[in-house]
């Protein structure tokens, strides 16, 4: 399935965490599905990025399978997209080393994710955490990527990737395509159910704040029932009604109903009815995803076939870029 047409190429990386929220589901996975036909897309489970913070090996291994299964269960077709695991394609580590030598200490020091994580993991501020963006740049640049769909928090890393690519191209002539970051707008902002002025996060300490794709039906409904709202009683979108606005956004995302339709549907009813309806709708929508996830997790052989095919194709593309880079920096080709 070589990209012989002029389809633009998309690359994105996902951390191997089984705990994706409905915000991730609506904001990334669902949008990615929409790219399927128009672009050539590669999605990489970034296990090498994951070890910049301490991981339990068995958990990391399980989550790598789970992440792959979750993306497929959510509708990303492995036939139309290249799904693979970062550590299966050694070019990522190899190019990352080279890019490390073209990325400045000062640039890396300014990365807000590094500063945040250094605070959060103060006893393990390792060099990998610091040079994380060089590995991310390698991920993207290996595939001559046009577009990188990411959350707003990753934009600074994309900017750095562009700077490093331009620097390298400036020294050695055109080698890398300069990628664009892209923030999909639909569903990008699902807020916490506990503090609706904060974004829903997969790492929120409050278990009632976030609804996970893999939460069971009862948990989903319970979390929506407990969602923080306001002291008003009318279901409508308005300034200051962050909680209700967020529930309306979620309801729209899962049903396609407009604000006016929702306001109509719940006129004369209370918040309780609305919360229950949103909870049941989300639970219903996720039921087939759960069933497919369970089926895939019970079929490791299939997941491994997907991983292998994905890694084979990714390696083929990545090697083309890497050998160009090796030649340009002056490495001697290994004699045959
Ligand atoms: N850093 C990204 C995150 O934490 C994950 C990631 C790694 C990524 N490599 C990437 C995203 C390449 C886009 C492109 O979400």
Boltz pocket constraint, residues with backbone or C-beta under 6 A from the ligand:
constraints:
  - pocket:
      binder: B
      contacts: [[A, 11], [A, 12], [A, 13], [A, 14], [A, 15], [A, 46], [A, 49], [A, 135], [A, 136], [A, 139], [A, 140], [A, 148], [A, 149], [A, 150], [A, 154]]
      max_distance: 6.0
